[in-house]
């Protein structure tokens, strides 16, 4: 996955005094946590549908 910032986002960070590196680090942590939680659930859903031979 590739995540890019927009000029508006960068302006907002600057206005709030948040360094881009810190915002990037926190976003990466949130994304990693989300993926760790959701990926196994998604895989189980695919397996369940494959075993039932149905795709919706």
mmCIF entry with sequence, helices, sheets and N, C-alpha, C, O atoms, coordinates in Angstrom:
data_MODEL
# 
_entry.id   MODEL 
# 
_entity.id                         1 
_entity.type                       polymer 
_entity.pdbx_number_of_molecules   1 
# 
_entity_poly.entity_id                      1 
_entity_poly.type                           'polypeptide(L)' 
_entity_poly.nstd_linkage                   no 
_entity_poly.nstd_monomer                   no 
_entity_poly.pdbx_seq_one_letter_code       
;(UNK)(UNK)(UNK)(UNK)(UNK)(UNK)(UNK)(UNK)(UNK)(UNK)(UNK)(UNK)(UNK)(UNK)(UNK)(UNK)
(UNK)(UNK)(UNK)(UNK)(UNK)(UNK)(UNK)(UNK)(UNK)(UNK)(UNK)(UNK)(UNK)(UNK)(UNK)(UNK)
(UNK)(UNK)(UNK)(UNK)(UNK)(UNK)(UNK)(UNK)(UNK)(UNK)(UNK)(UNK)(UNK)(UNK)(UNK)(UNK)
(UNK)(UNK)(UNK)(UNK)(UNK)(UNK)(UNK)(UNK)
;
_entity_poly.pdbx_seq_one_letter_code_can   XXXXXXXXXXXXXXXXXXXXXXXXXXXXXXXXXXXXXXXXXXXXXXXXXXXXXXXX 
_entity_poly.pdbx_strand_id                 A 
# 
loop_
_entity_poly_seq.entity_id 
_entity_poly_seq.num 
_entity_poly_seq.mon_id 
_entity_poly_seq.hetero 
1 1  UNK n 
1 2  UNK n 
1 3  UNK n 
1 4  UNK n 
1 5  UNK n 
1 6  UNK n 
1 7  UNK n 
1 8  UNK n 
1 9  UNK n 
1 10 UNK n 
1 11 UNK n 
1 12 UNK n 
1 13 UNK n 
1 14 UNK n 
1 15 UNK n 
1 16 UNK n 
1 17 UNK n 
1 18 UNK n 
1 19 UNK n 
1 20 UNK n 
1 21 UNK n 
1 22 UNK n 
1 23 UNK n 
1 24 UNK n 
1 25 UNK n 
1 26 UNK n 
1 27 UNK n 
1 28 UNK n 
1 29 UNK n 
1 30 UNK n 
1 31 UNK n 
1 32 UNK n 
1 33 UNK n 
1 34 UNK n 
1 35 UNK n 
1 36 UNK n 
1 37 UNK n 
1 38 UNK n 
1 39 UNK n 
1 40 UNK n 
1 41 UNK n 
1 42 UNK n 
1 43 UNK n 
1 44 UNK n 
1 45 UNK n 
1 46 UNK n 
1 47 UNK n 
1 48 UNK n 
1 49 UNK n 
1 50 UNK n 
1 51 UNK n 
1 52 UNK n 
1 53 UNK n 
1 54 UNK n 
1 55 UNK n 
1 56 UNK n 
# 
_struct_asym.id          A 
_struct_asym.entity_id   1 
# 
loop_
_struct_conf.conf_type_id 
_struct_conf.id 
_struct_conf.pdbx_PDB_helix_id 
_struct_conf.beg_label_comp_id 
_struct_conf.beg_label_asym_id 
_struct_conf.beg_label_seq_id 
_struct_conf.pdbx_beg_PDB_ins_code 
_struct_conf.end_label_comp_id 
_struct_conf.end_label_asym_id 
_struct_conf.end_label_seq_id 
_struct_conf.pdbx_end_PDB_ins_code 
_struct_conf.beg_auth_comp_id 
_struct_conf.beg_auth_asym_id 
_struct_conf.beg_auth_seq_id 
_struct_conf.end_auth_comp_id 
_struct_conf.end_auth_asym_id 
_struct_conf.end_auth_seq_id 
_struct_conf.pdbx_PDB_helix_class 
_struct_conf.details 
_struct_conf.pdbx_PDB_helix_length 
HELX_P HELX_P1 AA1 UNK A 7  ? UNK A 16 ? UNK A 7  UNK A 16 1 ? 10 
HELX_P HELX_P2 AA2 UNK A 20 ? UNK A 51 ? UNK A 20 UNK A 51 1 ? 32 
# 
_struct_conf_type.id          HELX_P 
_struct_conf_type.criteria    ? 
_struct_conf_type.reference   ? 
# 
loop_
_atom_site.group_PDB 
_atom_site.id 
_atom_site.type_symbol 
_atom_site.label_atom_id 
_atom_site.label_alt_id 
_atom_site.label_comp_id 
_atom_site.label_asym_id 
_atom_site.label_entity_id 
_atom_site.label_seq_id 
_atom_site.pdbx_PDB_ins_code 
_atom_site.Cartn_x 
_atom_site.Cartn_y 
_atom_site.Cartn_z 
_atom_site.occupancy 
_atom_site.B_iso_or_equiv 
_atom_site.pdbx_formal_charge 
_atom_site.auth_seq_id 
_atom_site.auth_comp_id 
_atom_site.auth_asym_id 
_atom_site.auth_atom_id 
_atom_site.pdbx_PDB_model_num 
ATOM 1   N N  . UNK A 1 1  ? 0.845   -1.154  0.000  1.00 0.00 ? 1  UNK A N  1 
ATOM 2   C CA . UNK A 1 1  ? 0.000   0.000   0.000  1.00 0.00 ? 1  UNK A CA 1 
ATOM 3   C C  . UNK A 1 1  ? 0.900   1.228   0.000  1.00 0.00 ? 1  UNK A C  1 
ATOM 4   O O  . UNK A 1 1  ? 1.918   1.274   0.690  1.00 0.00 ? 1  UNK A O  1 
ATOM 5   N N  . UNK A 1 2  ? 0.517   2.187   -0.760 1.00 0.00 ? 2  UNK A N  1 
ATOM 6   C CA . UNK A 1 2  ? 1.248   3.459   -0.806 1.00 0.00 ? 2  UNK A CA 1 
ATOM 7   C C  . UNK A 1 2  ? 0.318   4.566   -0.338 1.00 0.00 ? 2  UNK A C  1 
ATOM 8   O O  . UNK A 1 2  ? -0.802  4.705   -0.831 1.00 0.00 ? 2  UNK A O  1 
ATOM 9   N N  . UNK A 1 3  ? 0.789   5.339   0.607  1.00 0.00 ? 3  UNK A N  1 
ATOM 10  C CA . UNK A 1 3  ? 0.010   6.442   1.150  1.00 0.00 ? 3  UNK A CA 1 
ATOM 11  C C  . UNK A 1 3  ? 0.736   7.737   0.818  1.00 0.00 ? 3  UNK A C  1 
ATOM 12  O O  . UNK A 1 3  ? 1.944   7.860   1.024  1.00 0.00 ? 3  UNK A O  1 
ATOM 13  N N  . UNK A 1 4  ? -0.006  8.683   0.311  1.00 0.00 ? 4  UNK A N  1 
ATOM 14  C CA . UNK A 1 4  ? 0.585   9.982   -0.042 1.00 0.00 ? 4  UNK A CA 1 
ATOM 15  C C  . UNK A 1 4  ? -0.150  11.090  0.689  1.00 0.00 ? 4  UNK A C  1 
ATOM 16  O O  . UNK A 1 4  ? -1.342  10.983  0.977  1.00 0.00 ? 4  UNK A O  1 
ATOM 17  N N  . UNK A 1 5  ? 0.567   12.134  0.977  1.00 0.00 ? 5  UNK A N  1 
ATOM 18  C CA . UNK A 1 5  ? -0.061  13.284  1.623  1.00 0.00 ? 5  UNK A CA 1 
ATOM 19  C C  . UNK A 1 5  ? -0.507  14.287  0.568  1.00 0.00 ? 5  UNK A C  1 
ATOM 20  O O  . UNK A 1 5  ? 0.012   14.308  -0.548 1.00 0.00 ? 5  UNK A O  1 
ATOM 21  N N  . UNK A 1 6  ? -1.452  15.096  0.931  1.00 0.00 ? 6  UNK A N  1 
ATOM 22  C CA . UNK A 1 6  ? -1.930  16.146  0.037  1.00 0.00 ? 6  UNK A CA 1 
ATOM 23  C C  . UNK A 1 6  ? -1.410  17.486  0.541  1.00 0.00 ? 6  UNK A C  1 
ATOM 24  O O  . UNK A 1 6  ? -1.051  17.609  1.712  1.00 0.00 ? 6  UNK A O  1 
ATOM 25  N N  . UNK A 1 7  ? -1.366  18.481  -0.320 1.00 0.00 ? 7  UNK A N  1 
ATOM 26  C CA . UNK A 1 7  ? -0.935  19.803  0.137  1.00 0.00 ? 7  UNK A CA 1 
ATOM 27  C C  . UNK A 1 7  ? -1.772  20.307  1.324  1.00 0.00 ? 7  UNK A C  1 
ATOM 28  O O  . UNK A 1 7  ? -1.226  20.901  2.254  1.00 0.00 ? 7  UNK A O  1 
ATOM 29  N N  . UNK A 1 8  ? -3.070  20.077  1.297  1.00 0.00 ? 8  UNK A N  1 
ATOM 30  C CA . UNK A 1 8  ? -3.933  20.513  2.394  1.00 0.00 ? 8  UNK A CA 1 
ATOM 31  C C  . UNK A 1 8  ? -3.579  19.846  3.712  1.00 0.00 ? 8  UNK A C  1 
ATOM 32  O O  . UNK A 1 8  ? -3.617  20.478  4.768  1.00 0.00 ? 8  UNK A O  1 
ATOM 33  N N  . UNK A 1 9  ? -3.239  18.577  3.645  1.00 0.00 ? 9  UNK A N  1 
ATOM 34  C CA . UNK A 1 9  ? -2.850  17.844  4.858  1.00 0.00 ? 9  UNK A CA 1 
ATOM 35  C C  . UNK A 1 9  ? -1.550  18.408  5.411  1.00 0.00 ? 9  UNK A C  1 
ATOM 36  O O  . UNK A 1 9  ? -1.414  18.615  6.617  1.00 0.00 ? 9  UNK A O  1 
ATOM 37  N N  . UNK A 1 10 ? -0.606  18.652  4.526  1.00 0.00 ? 10 UNK A N  1 
ATOM 38  C CA . UNK A 1 10 ? 0.674   19.203  4.965  1.00 0.00 ? 10 UNK A CA 1 
ATOM 39  C C  . UNK A 1 10 ? 0.493   20.590  5.574  1.00 0.00 ? 10 UNK A C  1 
ATOM 40  O O  . UNK A 1 10 ? 1.151   20.927  6.558  1.00 0.00 ? 10 UNK A O  1 
ATOM 41  N N  . UNK A 1 11 ? -0.387  21.385  5.001  1.00 0.00 ? 11 UNK A N  1 
ATOM 42  C CA . UNK A 1 11 ? -0.679  22.717  5.552  1.00 0.00 ? 11 UNK A CA 1 
ATOM 43  C C  . UNK A 1 11 ? -1.293  22.595  6.943  1.00 0.00 ? 11 UNK A C  1 
ATOM 44  O O  . UNK A 1 11 ? -0.938  23.346  7.851  1.00 0.00 ? 11 UNK A O  1 
ATOM 45  N N  . UNK A 1 12 ? -2.204  21.659  7.105  1.00 0.00 ? 12 UNK A N  1 
ATOM 46  C CA . UNK A 1 12 ? -2.848  21.447  8.399  1.00 0.00 ? 12 UNK A CA 1 
ATOM 47  C C  . UNK A 1 12 ? -1.818  21.043  9.458  1.00 0.00 ? 12 UNK A C  1 
ATOM 48  O O  . UNK A 1 12 ? -1.835  21.561  10.575 1.00 0.00 ? 12 UNK A O  1 
ATOM 49  N N  . UNK A 1 13 ? -0.938  20.131  9.111  1.00 0.00 ? 13 UNK A N  1 
ATOM 50  C CA . UNK A 1 13 ? 0.105   19.725  10.050 1.00 0.00 ? 13 UNK A CA 1 
ATOM 51  C C  . UNK A 1 13 ? 0.955   20.924  10.453 1.00 0.00 ? 13 UNK A C  1 
ATOM 52  O O  . UNK A 1 13 ? 1.251   21.127  11.630 1.00 0.00 ? 13 UNK A O  1 
ATOM 53  N N  . UNK A 1 14 ? 1.338   21.708  9.463  1.00 0.00 ? 14 UNK A N  1 
ATOM 54  C CA . UNK A 1 14 ? 2.172   22.873  9.738  1.00 0.00 ? 14 UNK A CA 1 
ATOM 55  C C  . UNK A 1 14 ? 1.457   23.861  10.661 1.00 0.00 ? 14 UNK A C  1 
ATOM 56  O O  . UNK A 1 14 ? 2.056   24.372  11.607 1.00 0.00 ? 14 UNK A O  1 
ATOM 57  N N  . UNK A 1 15 ? 0.182   24.129  10.388 1.00 0.00 ? 15 UNK A N  1 
ATOM 58  C CA . UNK A 1 15 ? -0.594  25.052  11.225 1.00 0.00 ? 15 UNK A CA 1 
ATOM 59  C C  . UNK A 1 15 ? -0.677  24.569  12.672 1.00 0.00 ? 15 UNK A C  1 
ATOM 60  O O  . UNK A 1 15 ? -0.699  25.372  13.605 1.00 0.00 ? 15 UNK A O  1 
ATOM 61  N N  . UNK A 1 16 ? -0.721  23.272  12.842 1.00 0.00 ? 16 UNK A N  1 
ATOM 62  C CA . UNK A 1 16 ? -0.857  22.713  14.193 1.00 0.00 ? 16 UNK A CA 1 
ATOM 63  C C  . UNK A 1 16 ? 0.491   22.396  14.835 1.00 0.00 ? 16 UNK A C  1 
ATOM 64  O O  . UNK A 1 16 ? 0.545   21.934  15.975 1.00 0.00 ? 16 UNK A O  1 
ATOM 65  N N  . UNK A 1 17 ? 1.563   22.639  14.116 1.00 0.00 ? 17 UNK A N  1 
ATOM 66  C CA . UNK A 1 17 ? 2.892   22.406  14.668 1.00 0.00 ? 17 UNK A CA 1 
ATOM 67  C C  . UNK A 1 17 ? 3.273   20.946  14.797 1.00 0.00 ? 17 UNK A C  1 
ATOM 68  O O  . UNK A 1 17 ? 4.074   20.573  15.654 1.00 0.00 ? 17 UNK A O  1 
ATOM 69  N N  . UNK A 1 18 ? 2.693   20.124  13.940 1.00 0.00 ? 18 UNK A N  1 
ATOM 70  C CA . UNK A 1 18 ? 2.986   18.690  13.975 1.00 0.00 ? 18 UNK A CA 1 
ATOM 71  C C  . UNK A 1 18 ? 4.006   18.375  12.883 1.00 0.00 ? 18 UNK A C  1 
ATOM 72  O O  . UNK A 1 18 ? 3.734   18.599  11.703 1.00 0.00 ? 18 UNK A O  1 
ATOM 73  N N  . UNK A 1 19 ? 5.172   17.861  13.261 1.00 0.00 ? 19 UNK A N  1 
ATOM 74  C CA . UNK A 1 19 ? 6.154   17.492  12.243 1.00 0.00 ? 19 UNK A CA 1 
ATOM 75  C C  . UNK A 1 19 ? 5.626   16.358  11.359 1.00 0.00 ? 19 UNK A C  1 
ATOM 76  O O  . UNK A 1 19 ? 4.982   15.427  11.844 1.00 0.00 ? 19 UNK A O  1 
ATOM 77  N N  . UNK A 1 20 ? 5.906   16.449  10.071 1.00 0.00 ? 20 UNK A N  1 
ATOM 78  C CA . UNK A 1 20 ? 5.433   15.419  9.141  1.00 0.00 ? 20 UNK A CA 1 
ATOM 79  C C  . UNK A 1 20 ? 5.935   14.042  9.561  1.00 0.00 ? 20 UNK A C  1 
ATOM 80  O O  . UNK A 1 20 ? 5.191   13.065  9.476  1.00 0.00 ? 20 UNK A O  1 
ATOM 81  N N  . UNK A 1 21 ? 7.178   13.948  10.010 1.00 0.00 ? 21 UNK A N  1 
ATOM 82  C CA . UNK A 1 21 ? 7.746   12.651  10.398 1.00 0.00 ? 21 UNK A CA 1 
ATOM 83  C C  . UNK A 1 21 ? 6.934   12.022  11.535 1.00 0.00 ? 21 UNK A C  1 
ATOM 84  O O  . UNK A 1 21 ? 6.712   10.811  11.537 1.00 0.00 ? 21 UNK A O  1 
ATOM 85  N N  . UNK A 1 22 ? 6.495   12.830  12.493 1.00 0.00 ? 22 UNK A N  1 
ATOM 86  C CA . UNK A 1 22 ? 5.701   12.306  13.604 1.00 0.00 ? 22 UNK A CA 1 
ATOM 87  C C  . UNK A 1 22 ? 4.325   11.849  13.121 1.00 0.00 ? 22 UNK A C  1 
ATOM 88  O O  . UNK A 1 22 ? 3.853   10.780  13.507 1.00 0.00 ? 22 UNK A O  1 
ATOM 89  N N  . UNK A 1 23 ? 3.687   12.654  12.283 1.00 0.00 ? 23 UNK A N  1 
ATOM 90  C CA . UNK A 1 23 ? 2.383   12.274  11.738 1.00 0.00 ? 23 UNK A CA 1 
ATOM 91  C C  . UNK A 1 23 ? 2.499   10.994  10.927 1.00 0.00 ? 23 UNK A C  1 
ATOM 92  O O  . UNK A 1 23 ? 1.632   10.123  11.005 1.00 0.00 ? 23 UNK A O  1 
ATOM 93  N N  . UNK A 1 24 ? 3.557   10.880  10.158 1.00 0.00 ? 24 UNK A N  1 
ATOM 94  C CA . UNK A 1 24 ? 3.781   9.691   9.344  1.00 0.00 ? 24 UNK A CA 1 
ATOM 95  C C  . UNK A 1 24 ? 3.981   8.460   10.225 1.00 0.00 ? 24 UNK A C  1 
ATOM 96  O O  . UNK A 1 24 ? 3.439   7.392   9.941  1.00 0.00 ? 24 UNK A O  1 
ATOM 97  N N  . UNK A 1 25 ? 4.753   8.614   11.285 1.00 0.00 ? 25 UNK A N  1 
ATOM 98  C CA . UNK A 1 25 ? 4.996   7.511   12.219 1.00 0.00 ? 25 UNK A CA 1 
ATOM 99  C C  . UNK A 1 25 ? 3.698   7.038   12.867 1.00 0.00 ? 25 UNK A C  1 
ATOM 100 O O  . UNK A 1 25 ? 3.445   5.837   12.959 1.00 0.00 ? 25 UNK A O  1 
ATOM 101 N N  . UNK A 1 26 ? 2.884   7.982   13.310 1.00 0.00 ? 26 UNK A N  1 
ATOM 102 C CA . UNK A 1 26 ? 1.611   7.618   13.944 1.00 0.00 ? 26 UNK A CA 1 
ATOM 103 C C  . UNK A 1 26 ? 0.647   6.974   12.951 1.00 0.00 ? 26 UNK A C  1 
ATOM 104 O O  . UNK A 1 26 ? -0.068  6.035   13.299 1.00 0.00 ? 26 UNK A O  1 
ATOM 105 N N  . UNK A 1 27 ? 0.626   7.473   11.727 1.00 0.00 ? 27 UNK A N  1 
ATOM 106 C CA . UNK A 1 27 ? -0.234  6.881   10.703 1.00 0.00 ? 27 UNK A CA 1 
ATOM 107 C C  . UNK A 1 27 ? 0.205   5.448   10.405 1.00 0.00 ? 27 UNK A C  1 
ATOM 108 O O  . UNK A 1 27 ? -0.630  4.562   10.225 1.00 0.00 ? 27 UNK A O  1 
ATOM 109 N N  . UNK A 1 28 ? 1.520   5.226   10.356 1.00 0.00 ? 28 UNK A N  1 
ATOM 110 C CA . UNK A 1 28 ? 2.039   3.879   10.094 1.00 0.00 ? 28 UNK A CA 1 
ATOM 111 C C  . UNK A 1 28 ? 1.654   2.928   11.223 1.00 0.00 ? 28 UNK A C  1 
ATOM 112 O O  . UNK A 1 28 ? 1.296   1.778   10.972 1.00 0.00 ? 28 UNK A O  1 
ATOM 113 N N  . UNK A 1 29 ? 1.726   3.402   12.456 1.00 0.00 ? 29 UNK A N  1 
ATOM 114 C CA . UNK A 1 29 ? 1.331   2.567   13.597 1.00 0.00 ? 29 UNK A CA 1 
ATOM 115 C C  . UNK A 1 29 ? -0.155  2.198   13.511 1.00 0.00 ? 29 UNK A C  1 
ATOM 116 O O  . UNK A 1 29 ? -0.530  1.050   13.748 1.00 0.00 ? 29 UNK A O  1 
ATOM 117 N N  . UNK A 1 30 ? -0.986  3.175   13.175 1.00 0.00 ? 30 UNK A N  1 
ATOM 118 C CA . UNK A 1 30 ? -2.426  2.918   13.065 1.00 0.00 ? 30 UNK A CA 1 
ATOM 119 C C  . UNK A 1 30 ? -2.714  1.946   11.929 1.00 0.00 ? 30 UNK A C  1 
ATOM 120 O O  . UNK A 1 30 ? -3.535  1.042   12.083 1.00 0.00 ? 30 UNK A O  1 
ATOM 121 N N  . UNK A 1 31 ? -2.054  2.119   10.800 1.00 0.00 ? 31 UNK A N  1 
ATOM 122 C CA . UNK A 1 31 ? -2.254  1.235   9.656  1.00 0.00 ? 31 UNK A CA 1 
ATOM 123 C C  . UNK A 1 31 ? -1.795  -0.184  9.972  1.00 0.00 ? 31 UNK A C  1 
ATOM 124 O O  . UNK A 1 31 ? -2.472  -1.151  9.621  1.00 0.00 ? 31 UNK A O  1 
ATOM 125 N N  . UNK A 1 32 ? -0.659  -0.308  10.627 1.00 0.00 ? 32 UNK A N  1 
ATOM 126 C CA . UNK A 1 32 ? -0.152  -1.633  10.996 1.00 0.00 ? 32 UNK A CA 1 
ATOM 127 C C  . UNK A 1 32 ? -1.105  -2.341  11.960 1.00 0.00 ? 32 UNK A C  1 
ATOM 128 O O  . UNK A 1 32 ? -1.365  -3.535  11.817 1.00 0.00 ? 32 UNK A O  1 
ATOM 129 N N  . UNK A 1 33 ? -1.620  -1.604  12.938 1.00 0.00 ? 33 UNK A N  1 
ATOM 130 C CA . UNK A 1 33 ? -2.559  -2.189  13.890 1.00 0.00 ? 33 UNK A CA 1 
ATOM 131 C C  . UNK A 1 33 ? -3.835  -2.640  13.178 1.00 0.00 ? 33 UNK A C  1 
ATOM 132 O O  . UNK A 1 33 ? -4.352  -3.726  13.441 1.00 0.00 ? 33 UNK A O  1 
ATOM 133 N N  . UNK A 1 34 ? -4.333  -1.798  12.278 1.00 0.00 ? 34 UNK A N  1 
ATOM 134 C CA . UNK A 1 34 ? -5.535  -2.150  11.518 1.00 0.00 ? 34 UNK A CA 1 
ATOM 135 C C  . UNK A 1 34 ? -5.297  -3.418  10.699 1.00 0.00 ? 34 UNK A C  1 
ATOM 136 O O  . UNK A 1 34 ? -6.118  -4.335  10.715 1.00 0.00 ? 34 UNK A O  1 
ATOM 137 N N  . UNK A 1 35 ? -4.178  -3.467  9.989  1.00 0.00 ? 35 UNK A N  1 
ATOM 138 C CA . UNK A 1 35 ? -3.883  -4.637  9.159  1.00 0.00 ? 35 UNK A CA 1 
ATOM 139 C C  . UNK A 1 35 ? -3.717  -5.900  9.994  1.00 0.00 ? 35 UNK A C  1 
ATOM 140 O O  . UNK A 1 35 ? -4.157  -6.975  9.587  1.00 0.00 ? 35 UNK A O  1 
ATOM 141 N N  . UNK A 1 36 ? -3.090  -5.779  11.152 1.00 0.00 ? 36 UNK A N  1 
ATOM 142 C CA . UNK A 1 36 ? -2.899  -6.946  12.022 1.00 0.00 ? 36 UNK A CA 1 
ATOM 143 C C  . UNK A 1 36 ? -4.235  -7.505  12.499 1.00 0.00 ? 36 UNK A C  1 
ATOM 144 O O  . UNK A 1 36 ? -4.385  -8.716  12.666 1.00 0.00 ? 36 UNK A O  1 
ATOM 145 N N  . UNK A 1 37 ? -5.193  -6.630  12.715 1.00 0.00 ? 37 UNK A N  1 
ATOM 146 C CA . UNK A 1 37 ? -6.509  -7.064  13.183 1.00 0.00 ? 37 UNK A CA 1 
ATOM 147 C C  . UNK A 1 37 ? -7.395  -7.556  12.037 1.00 0.00 ? 37 UNK A C  1 
ATOM 148 O O  . UNK A 1 37 ? -8.063  -8.582  12.169 1.00 0.00 ? 37 UNK A O  1 
ATOM 149 N N  . UNK A 1 38 ? -7.404  -6.850  10.942 1.00 0.00 ? 38 UNK A N  1 
ATOM 150 C CA . UNK A 1 38 ? -8.351  -7.144  9.865  1.00 0.00 ? 38 UNK A CA 1 
ATOM 151 C C  . UNK A 1 38 ? -7.905  -8.241  8.902  1.00 0.00 ? 38 UNK A C  1 
ATOM 152 O O  . UNK A 1 38 ? -8.749  -8.973  8.386  1.00 0.00 ? 38 UNK A O  1 
ATOM 153 N N  . UNK A 1 39 ? -6.622  -8.374  8.650  1.00 0.00 ? 39 UNK A N  1 
ATOM 154 C CA . UNK A 1 39 ? -6.153  -9.348  7.657  1.00 0.00 ? 39 UNK A CA 1 
ATOM 155 C C  . UNK A 1 39 ? -6.565  -10.774 8.005  1.00 0.00 ? 39 UNK A C  1 
ATOM 156 O O  . UNK A 1 39 ? -7.068  -11.480 7.131  1.00 0.00 ? 39 UNK A O  1 
ATOM 157 N N  . UNK A 1 40 ? -6.374  -11.231 9.244  1.00 0.00 ? 40 UNK A N  1 
ATOM 158 C CA . UNK A 1 40 ? -6.818  -12.600 9.553  1.00 0.00 ? 40 UNK A CA 1 
ATOM 159 C C  . UNK A 1 40 ? -8.330  -12.780 9.395  1.00 0.00 ? 40 UNK A C  1 
ATOM 160 O O  . UNK A 1 40 ? -8.789  -13.836 8.958  1.00 0.00 ? 40 UNK A O  1 
ATOM 161 N N  . UNK A 1 41 ? -9.097  -11.758 9.748  1.00 0.00 ? 41 UNK A N  1 
ATOM 162 C CA . UNK A 1 41 ? -10.548 -11.850 9.597  1.00 0.00 ? 41 UNK A CA 1 
ATOM 163 C C  . UNK A 1 41 ? -10.946 -11.938 8.123  1.00 0.00 ? 41 UNK A C  1 
ATOM 164 O O  . UNK A 1 41 ? -11.838 -12.703 7.758  1.00 0.00 ? 41 UNK A O  1 
ATOM 165 N N  . UNK A 1 42 ? -10.289 -11.164 7.298  1.00 0.00 ? 42 UNK A N  1 
ATOM 166 C CA . UNK A 1 42 ? -10.555 -11.192 5.867  1.00 0.00 ? 42 UNK A CA 1 
ATOM 167 C C  . UNK A 1 42 ? -10.199 -12.560 5.289  1.00 0.00 ? 42 UNK A C  1 
ATOM 168 O O  . UNK A 1 42 ? -10.937 -13.114 4.474  1.00 0.00 ? 42 UNK A O  1 
ATOM 169 N N  . UNK A 1 43 ? -9.062  -13.094 5.721  1.00 0.00 ? 43 UNK A N  1 
ATOM 170 C CA . UNK A 1 43 ? -8.643  -14.416 5.246  1.00 0.00 ? 43 UNK A CA 1 
ATOM 171 C C  . UNK A 1 43 ? -9.643  -15.495 5.662  1.00 0.00 ? 43 UNK A C  1 
ATOM 172 O O  . UNK A 1 43 ? -9.958  -16.387 4.875  1.00 0.00 ? 43 UNK A O  1 
ATOM 173 N N  . UNK A 1 44 ? -10.141 -15.414 6.892  1.00 0.00 ? 44 UNK A N  1 
ATOM 174 C CA . UNK A 1 44 ? -11.140 -16.393 7.349  1.00 0.00 ? 44 UNK A CA 1 
ATOM 175 C C  . UNK A 1 44 ? -12.425 -16.292 6.539  1.00 0.00 ? 44 UNK A C  1 
ATOM 176 O O  . UNK A 1 44 ? -13.058 -17.307 6.248  1.00 0.00 ? 44 UNK A O  1 
ATOM 177 N N  . UNK A 1 45 ? -12.811 -15.079 6.177  1.00 0.00 ? 45 UNK A N  1 
ATOM 178 C CA . UNK A 1 45 ? -14.020 -14.893 5.377  1.00 0.00 ? 45 UNK A CA 1 
ATOM 179 C C  . UNK A 1 45 ? -13.837 -15.514 3.989  1.00 0.00 ? 45 UNK A C  1 
ATOM 180 O O  . UNK A 1 45 ? -14.743 -16.170 3.475  1.00 0.00 ? 45 UNK A O  1 
ATOM 181 N N  . UNK A 1 46 ? -12.676 -15.306 3.392  1.00 0.00 ? 46 UNK A N  1 
ATOM 182 C CA . UNK A 1 46 ? -12.399 -15.910 2.084  1.00 0.00 ? 46 UNK A CA 1 
ATOM 183 C C  . UNK A 1 46 ? -12.435 -17.432 2.193  1.00 0.00 ? 46 UNK A C  1 
ATOM 184 O O  . UNK A 1 46 ? -13.034 -18.106 1.355  1.00 0.00 ? 46 UNK A O  1 
ATOM 185 N N  . UNK A 1 47 ? -11.792 -17.968 3.227  1.00 0.00 ? 47 UNK A N  1 
ATOM 186 C CA . UNK A 1 47 ? -11.775 -19.423 3.410  1.00 0.00 ? 47 UNK A CA 1 
ATOM 187 C C  . UNK A 1 47 ? -13.188 -19.971 3.597  1.00 0.00 ? 47 UNK A C  1 
ATOM 188 O O  . UNK A 1 47 ? -13.547 -20.986 3.001  1.00 0.00 ? 47 UNK A O  1 
ATOM 189 N N  . UNK A 1 48 ? -13.979 -19.303 4.416  1.00 0.00 ? 48 UNK A N  1 
ATOM 190 C CA . UNK A 1 48 ? -15.360 -19.741 4.669  1.00 0.00 ? 48 UNK A CA 1 
ATOM 191 C C  . UNK A 1 48 ? -16.158 -19.788 3.366  1.00 0.00 ? 48 UNK A C  1 
ATOM 192 O O  . UNK A 1 48 ? -16.882 -20.751 3.115  1.00 0.00 ? 48 UNK A O  1 
ATOM 193 N N  . UNK A 1 49 ? -16.028 -18.753 2.542  1.00 0.00 ? 49 UNK A N  1 
ATOM 194 C CA . UNK A 1 49 ? -16.753 -18.717 1.272  1.00 0.00 ? 49 UNK A CA 1 
ATOM 195 C C  . UNK A 1 49 ? -16.235 -19.769 0.300  1.00 0.00 ? 49 UNK A C  1 
ATOM 196 O O  . UNK A 1 49 ? -17.015 -20.374 -0.435 1.00 0.00 ? 49 UNK A O  1 
ATOM 197 N N  . UNK A 1 50 ? -14.929 -19.989 0.293  1.00 0.00 ? 50 UNK A N  1 
ATOM 198 C CA . UNK A 1 50 ? -14.358 -21.003 -0.602 1.00 0.00 ? 50 UNK A CA 1 
ATOM 199 C C  . UNK A 1 50 ? -14.845 -22.401 -0.214 1.00 0.00 ? 50 UNK A C  1 
ATOM 200 O O  . UNK A 1 50 ? -15.193 -23.210 -1.073 1.00 0.00 ? 50 UNK A O  1 
ATOM 201 N N  . UNK A 1 51 ? -14.862 -22.667 1.088  1.00 0.00 ? 51 UNK A N  1 
ATOM 202 C CA . UNK A 1 51 ? -15.315 -23.983 1.550  1.00 0.00 ? 51 UNK A CA 1 
ATOM 203 C C  . UNK A 1 51 ? -16.786 -24.198 1.267  1.00 0.00 ? 51 UNK A C  1 
ATOM 204 O O  . UNK A 1 51 ? -17.213 -25.324 1.011  1.00 0.00 ? 51 UNK A O  1 
ATOM 205 N N  . UNK A 1 52 ? -17.569 -23.124 1.312  1.00 0.00 ? 52 UNK A N  1 
ATOM 206 C CA . UNK A 1 52 ? -18.999 -23.215 1.019  1.00 0.00 ? 52 UNK A CA 1 
ATOM 207 C C  . UNK A 1 52 ? -19.267 -23.132 -0.476 1.00 0.00 ? 52 UNK A C  1 
ATOM 208 O O  . UNK A 1 52 ? -20.407 -23.264 -0.920 1.00 0.00 ? 52 UNK A O  1 
ATOM 209 N N  . UNK A 1 53 ? -18.217 -22.913 -1.242 1.00 0.00 ? 53 UNK A N  1 
ATOM 210 C CA . UNK A 1 53 ? -18.293 -22.766 -2.697 1.00 0.00 ? 53 UNK A CA 1 
ATOM 211 C C  . UNK A 1 53 ? -19.286 -21.686 -3.095 1.00 0.00 ? 53 UNK A C  1 
ATOM 212 O O  . UNK A 1 53 ? -20.115 -21.876 -3.984 1.00 0.00 ? 53 UNK A O  1 
ATOM 213 N N  . UNK A 1 54 ? -19.183 -20.540 -2.412 1.00 0.00 ? 54 UNK A N  1 
ATOM 214 C CA . UNK A 1 54 ? -20.036 -19.420 -2.801 1.00 0.00 ? 54 UNK A CA 1 
ATOM 215 C C  . UNK A 1 54 ? -19.240 -18.119 -2.665 1.00 0.00 ? 54 UNK A C  1 
ATOM 216 O O  . UNK A 1 54 ? -18.416 -17.937 -1.769 1.00 0.00 ? 54 UNK A O  1 
ATOM 217 N N  . UNK A 1 55 ? -19.532 -17.256 -3.586 1.00 0.00 ? 55 UNK A N  1 
ATOM 218 C CA . UNK A 1 55 ? -18.879 -15.933 -3.609 1.00 0.00 ? 55 UNK A CA 1 
ATOM 219 C C  . UNK A 1 55 ? -19.948 -14.882 -3.806 1.00 0.00 ? 55 UNK A C  1 
ATOM 220 O O  . UNK A 1 55 ? -20.630 -14.856 -4.830 1.00 0.00 ? 55 UNK A O  1 
ATOM 221 N N  . UNK A 1 56 ? -20.085 -14.029 -2.834 1.00 0.00 ? 56 UNK A N  1 
ATOM 222 C CA . UNK A 1 56 ? -21.088 -12.945 -2.914 1.00 0.00 ? 56 UNK A CA 1 
ATOM 223 C C  . UNK A 1 56 ? -20.397 -11.610 -2.841 1.00 0.00 ? 56 UNK A C  1 
ATOM 224 O O  . UNK A 1 56 ? -21.055 -10.571 -2.891 1.00 0.00 ? 56 UNK A O  1 
# 
